[in-house]
Amino acid sequence: MKVLKHEQLVIGSTLSALVYSYYTGFPILYTRVREPFRFDWFSADFDLDSIVDKPATRTLKTLDSFIEVGLEKRKMWSFLFFTLSLSGMILFGDKVNSIRVDGNRLRAITKRTKEIDFDKLIIFDDHELYGVGREALQDNKYFVYDWINVKSGSNHEFDIFEYPDDDIVKKIIFYETDRINGRHNLKDAVVISELTQEQISDYRFSDTYIRFRAEKDMKSAGIRGTRNGRDQRNPERFKYYALNLEVAERQVEKIGFSTIVEASNASLDTRSAEAIIESFRNTKPSGYLRKASKCIARNILI
């Protein structure tokens, strides 16, 4: 069996991992795809360092003001993932089921085991990664995304409710519903919470509770259900159905790592994509990756 050799390996497919690989030229292995959340944006004033073109900002209406947001992080992720794949820097693609480390040798478990000798692992996602430390025993928190179909009350002006001081619900984001084709202004919602494993298993923090919470906050903001004709006693006034919200799906994503790294040749990298861009700002990729990124950005055949 041929053993590959790399100075450093990047573990994970998060946006931070892709940005780090883009700047350093170190190859990536991952055991699961980790796209950014659909409604994660860069700050409107953040300099993207020409990795991708900076788009026009978008204005979101909150409960009491407006906020400006920049590029959707998922768009940068897609660009980098495609560019790194085309440049041969994502080793074994999506075929890796688990990664096992023994000293300075890594075994990527696919249908056939692949072996790589390395000097250093930079870990951005420790999912199905073994041999670098021990399991963390702390009670991690999780991002919980409750996707809600708004059957009555979907036509309103709000884009986001934010609750920075709330222990449970952090945001309610209203977005153009995917359930209806064509142009329209009807919105469904996703509620973003931070819960412990114990809370996730507790009915008091179930998707039903989250639905009631979203309905309560929408009512408080003055959002009403679908219009239901005019008031017969006062034709200048309209009647409205009650709000009708239906939970469509709950998604759970762990915050942080499951592993305490004890190996001297491995480290966990907890930096955001923004922090990595700042630390490497004005550093350009080299070799084929540089050519590929330029051509893809300009829609030029390589």
C-alpha positions in Angstrom: 0.0 0.0 0.0 1.3 3.4 -1.0 1.6 5.8 1.9 1.1 9.5 1.2 3.1 12.2 3.0 1.9 15.7 3.9 3.5 18.3 6.2 0.1 19.4 7.6 -3.5 18.0 7.1 -6.7 20.0 7.7 -9.5 17.9 9.3 -13.1 19.0 8.6 -15.2 20.7 5.9 -16.4 23.8 7.9 -16.0 27.2 6.3 -13.1 27.9 8.7 -11.4 24.7 7.5 -11.8 25.6 3.8 -10.5 29.2 4.4 -7.5 27.9 6.2 -6.7 25.3 3.5 -7.2 28.1 0.8 -4.6 30.3 2.4 -2.1 27.7 3.5 -2.3 25.1 0.7 -2.6 22.2 3.1 -5.0 19.4 2.0 -8.3 18.5 3.6 -9.9 15.3 4.9 -13.5 15.2 6.2 -16.0 12.6 7.4 -19.1 14.8 6.9 -20.1 17.9 5.0 -20.5 21.0 7.1 -22.0 23.8 5.1 -22.7 27.0 7.0 -26.2 27.6 8.2 -28.4 28.9 5.4 -28.9 32.3 7.1 -25.4 33.0 8.3 -24.0 36.2 6.8 -20.7 38.1 7.0 -21.0 41.5 8.5 -21.8 44.2 5.9 -18.5 46.0 6.5 -16.3 42.9 6.6 -13.5 42.8 4.0 -13.6 39.4 2.2 -10.0 39.8 1.1 -11.0 39.2 -2.5 -11.7 35.5 -1.9 -15.1 36.2 -3.6 -16.6 39.4 -4.8 -18.2 41.5 -2.2 -22.0 41.8 -2.9 -24.3 44.6 -2.2 -25.5 44.6 1.4 -28.9 43.4 2.3 -31.2 45.2 4.7 -33.2 43.1 7.3 -36.1 44.5 9.3 -36.0 43.6 13.0 -38.5 44.2 15.7 -37.5 47.8 16.2 -34.9 48.7 13.6 -33.0 47.6 10.5 -29.6 45.8 10.2 -27.3 45.4 7.2 -25.8 42.0 6.3 -23.2 41.1 3.8 -22.4 37.9 1.8 -24.1 34.6 2.8 -21.4 32.4 4.2 -22.7 29.4 2.3 -21.8 31.2 -0.9 -18.1 31.5 0.1 -18.2 27.9 1.3 -19.5 26.6 -2.1 -16.9 28.6 -4.0 -14.0 27.3 -1.8 -15.3 23.7 -1.7 -15.5 23.6 -5.5 -12.1 25.3 -6.0 -10.3 23.1 -3.5 -11.9 20.0 -5.0 -10.9 21.0 -8.5 -7.4 21.6 -7.3 -7.1 18.1 -5.8 -6.8 19.4 -2.2 -9.8 17.5 -0.8 -8.4 14.0 -0.3 -10.7 11.1 -1.1 -13.7 13.3 -1.5 -16.8 12.2 0.4 -15.6 8.6 0.7 -14.1 8.9 4.2 -16.2 7.2 6.9 -13.8 7.7 9.8 -10.3 8.9 10.5 -7.9 7.0 12.9 -4.6 8.4 14.0 -1.6 6.4 15.3 1.4 8.6 16.1 2.2 10.4 12.9 0.3 8.1 10.6 -3.4 8.7 9.7 -5.7 6.1 8.3 -8.7 7.3 6.4 -11.3 4.5 6.5 -13.1 4.2 3.1 -14.0 1.0 1.2 -10.2 0.6 1.3 -8.0 2.1 4.0 -5.8 5.0 2.9 -2.7 5.8 4.9 -1.0 9.2 5.2 2.1 10.2 7.2 1.9 13.8 8.5 3.7 16.2 10.8 0.7 18.1 12.1 -3.1 17.9 12.2 -5.2 21.1 12.3 -8.7 20.0 13.4 -11.8 22.0 12.7 -14.3 19.1 13.1 -13.6 16.0 15.2 -16.6 14.0 13.9 -15.5 10.3 13.6 -11.9 11.2 14.5 -10.0 8.8 16.8 -6.6 8.5 18.3 -5.8 12.2 19.1 -7.1 12.4 22.6 -10.0 11.6 24.9 -13.7 12.3 24.9 -14.8 15.6 26.4 -17.1 15.0 29.4 -18.6 18.5 29.6 -22.3 19.0 28.7 -22.0 20.6 25.3 -24.6 22.9 23.9 -26.3 22.5 20.6 -27.7 24.8 18.0 -31.3 23.7 17.4 -33.0 24.8 14.2 -36.8 24.5 14.2 -38.2 25.0 10.7 -41.8 26.3 10.8 -44.4 26.4 8.0 -46.5 29.5 8.5 -49.9 28.6 7.1 -51.6 31.8 8.3 -49.7 34.9 9.1 -47.0 34.6 6.4 -47.4 38.0 4.8 -45.6 40.7 6.9 -42.6 43.0 6.8 -40.3 41.4 9.3 -37.1 39.5 8.5 -35.5 38.7 11.8 -36.2 38.8 15.6 -33.1 38.7 17.7 -32.9 37.8 21.5 -29.2 38.2 22.6 -30.1 37.9 26.3 -32.5 35.0 26.0 -31.2 31.7 27.5 -33.0 29.6 24.9 -34.2 31.3 21.7 -31.6 33.4 20.0 -33.3 34.3 16.7 -36.4 33.9 14.6 -35.6 34.3 10.9 -38.4 34.8 8.4 -37.6 33.9 4.9 -39.4 33.6 1.5 -41.1 30.2 1.7 -39.8 27.4 -0.4 -43.2 25.7 -0.5 -44.6 28.1 -3.2 -43.2 28.5 -6.6 -42.9 31.8 -8.4 -42.7 35.4 -7.1 -44.5 36.1 -3.8 -43.9 37.7 -0.5 -45.0 34.9 1.8 -42.6 33.9 4.6 -41.9 30.8 6.6 -39.8 30.9 9.7 -36.8 29.1 11.4 -36.2 29.5 15.1 -32.6 29.2 16.3 -32.1 28.0 19.9 -29.2 27.0 22.0 -30.0 23.9 24.2 -28.1 21.3 26.2 -28.6 17.6 25.6 -30.8 17.4 28.6 -33.0 20.2 27.4 -33.3 18.7 23.9 -34.7 15.6 25.6 -37.1 17.6 27.8 -40.6 18.2 26.5 -40.6 21.7 27.9 -38.1 22.6 25.2 -39.7 20.6 22.4 -40.5 21.8 18.9 -44.1 22.3 20.1 -42.8 24.8 22.8 -40.8 26.6 20.2 -43.8 26.8 17.9 -45.9 28.4 20.7 -43.0 30.8 21.5 -42.7 31.9 17.8 -46.5 32.4 17.6 -46.5 34.5 20.8 -43.7 36.7 19.6 -45.3 37.1 16.2 -48.5 38.2 17.8 -46.7 40.7 20.0 -45.1 42.2 16.9 -48.5 42.8 15.4 -48.4 40.0 12.8 -51.9 38.7 12.0 -53.2 35.7 10.2 -54.6 35.6 6.7 -57.2 38.3 5.9 -60.8 37.0 6.2 -63.0 39.6 4.6 -64.4 42.9 6.0 -66.1 43.5 9.3 -69.8 43.7 8.6 -70.3 46.3 11.3 -67.4 48.5 10.1 -66.6 47.8 6.4 -63.4 49.9 6.7 -61.9 47.2 8.9 -60.8 43.8 7.9 -61.1 40.5 9.8 -58.2 38.0 10.1 -57.8 34.3 10.8 -55.7 33.3 13.7 -52.0 32.6 13.2 -51.4 29.0 12.1 -47.9 27.7 12.5 -46.8 24.1 11.8 -43.4 22.6 12.8 -41.8 21.1 9.7 -38.4 19.8 10.9 -36.0 20.0 13.8 -32.2 20.0 13.1 -29.6 19.7 15.8 -25.9 20.7 15.5 -23.3 20.3 18.3 -21.4 23.4 19.3 -17.7 22.9 19.7 -15.8 19.7 19.9 -16.3 16.2 21.4 -12.6 15.6 21.9 -9.9 16.9 24.2 -6.8 16.7 22.1 -3.7 15.3 23.9 -1.5 14.5 20.9 1.4 16.9 20.5 1.1 16.7 16.7 -2.6 17.8 16.6 -4.5 20.9 17.6 -8.1 22.1 17.6 -8.8 25.3 15.8 -11.8 27.1 17.1 -11.4 30.3 15.1 -14.2 31.7 13.0 -13.8 32.2 9.2 -13.5 35.9 9.8 -10.6 35.4 12.3 -8.7 33.2 9.9 -9.2 35.7 7.0 -7.9 38.5 9.3 -4.8 36.4 10.3 -3.9 35.6 6.6 -5.2 38.8 5.0 -3.4 39.7 1.7 -1.9 36.2 1.5 -2.7 34.7 -1.9 -2.9 31.0 -2.7 -0.1 29.6 -4.8 0.2 27.2 -7.7 -2.7 25.6 -9.4 -5.1 26.7 -6.6 -4.4 30.3 -7.3 -5.0 29.8 -11.0 -8.2 27.8 -10.4 -9.7 30.3 -7.9 -9.1 33.2 -10.4 -10.6 31.3 -13.3 -13.7 30.1 -11.4 -14.3 33.6 -10.0 -14.2 35.0 -13.6 -16.1 32.0 -15.2 -13.1 31.2 -17.3 -12.4 27.6 -18.6 -9.2 26.2 -17.1 
